[in-house]
Amino acid sequence: MPEYEHCCLNTECNHEWCDTYSIKSDPPTTCPACHQETAKRLISGGSGKGIVALSGAELVAATKAGAAAIEKHAAQNEGFAASFIGDGLYERKQQQMDKAKRGW
């Protein structure tokens, strides 16, 4: 369950706290410190999960490096290659290579 940050908008209180509840639940409206209807859920950065740390040229370079590693692994492992591109496509590619070797 996500954890949310909250604050009290009452200038005499200004209490801040964290609360955990379902995303489907309504946020609390009552401050636990002053018990007034002045609570507000804050928007925060969260845990950082799901945030892309790379962009631009760094992202392109990392993506190309990842693709090259997958290609290398597929070339060394026939089962992985067949699973990765699908058995049907893998078989067609194998047949094309066999025909090319035989000169058909």
KARAZI-V522581 format. One record per residue. N is the residue number from 1. RES is the residue in one letter. OMEGA is omega in whole degrees, 0 to 359 (999 if undefined). NEAR is the number of other ideal C-beta (glycine too) atoms within 8 Angstrom. D_LAST is the distance of its C-alpha to the last C-alpha in whole Angstrom. Layout:
N;RES;OMEGA;NEAR;D_LAST / N;RES;OMEGA;NEAR;D_LAST
This chain:
1;M;182;5;61 / 2;P;176;7;61 / 3;E;183;7;64 / 4;Y;175;12;66 / 5;E;181;10;69 / 6;H;173;14;72 / 7;C;177;11;75 / 8;C;181;15;78 / 9;L;177;7;79 / 10;N;185;10;83 / 11;T;178;5;84 / 12;E;184;5;87 / 13;C;181;11;84 / 14;N;180;8;81 / 15;H;176;10;79 / 16;E;180;7;76 / 17;W;176;9;74 / 18;C;181;7;70 / 19;D;180;8;70 / 20;T;177;7;67 / 21;Y;182;8;66 / 22;S;178;5;63 / 23;I;180;4;62 / 24;K;181;3;63 / 25;S;175;6;66 / 26;D;178;4;69 / 27;P;179;10;70 / 28;P;178;9;73 / 29;T;182;6;76 / 30;T;177;8;79 / 31;C;180;12;80 / 32;P;181;7;80 / 33;A;184;8;83 / 34;C;177;10;85 / 35;H;176;6;84 / 36;Q;180;9;84 / 37;E;185;5;81 / 38;T;181;10;80 / 39;A;180;13;77 / 40;K;174;9;73 / 41;R;181;9;70 / 42;L;173;8;68 / 43;I;182;3;65 / 44;S;182;6;64 / 45;G;179;3;60 / 46;G;186;6;60 / 47;S;183;3;58 / 48;G;179;6;55 / 49;K;179;5;53 / 50;G;179;3;50 / 51;I;180;5;51 / 52;V;182;5;48 / 53;A;182;3;49 / 54;L;175;7;47 / 55;S;177;5;46 / 56;G;184;6;45 / 57;A;179;5;43 / 58;E;179;8;44 / 59;L;178;10;42 / 60;V;180;8;39 / 61;A;180;8;39 / 62;A;179;9;39 / 63;T;178;8;37 / 64;K;179;8;34 / 65;A;178;8;35 / 66;G;179;8;35 / 67;A;179;8;31 / 68;A;179;8;31 / 69;A;178;8;32 / 70;I;178;9;30 / 71;E;181;8;27 / 72;K;180;8;28 / 73;H;179;9;29 / 74;A;179;11;26 / 75;A;182;7;24 / 76;Q;186;5;26 / 77;N;184;8;27 / 78;E;179;5;24 / 79;G;178;6;26 / 80;F;180;9;28 / 81;A;180;11;25 / 82;A;179;10;24 / 83;S;185;7;28 / 84;F;183;8;28 / 85;I;180;8;25 / 86;G;184;8;25 / 87;D;182;7;23 / 88;G;179;6;21 / 89;L;179;8;20 / 90;Y;179;11;19 / 91;E;178;8;17 / 92;R;178;8;15 / 93;K;178;9;14 / 94;Q;179;8;14 / 95;Q;178;8;11 / 96;Q;180;8;9 / 97;M;178;8;10 / 98;D;179;8;9 / 99;K;180;8;5 / 100;A;179;8;6 / 101;K;182;6;8 / 102;R;179;6;6 / 103;G;180;4;4 / 104;W;999;4;0
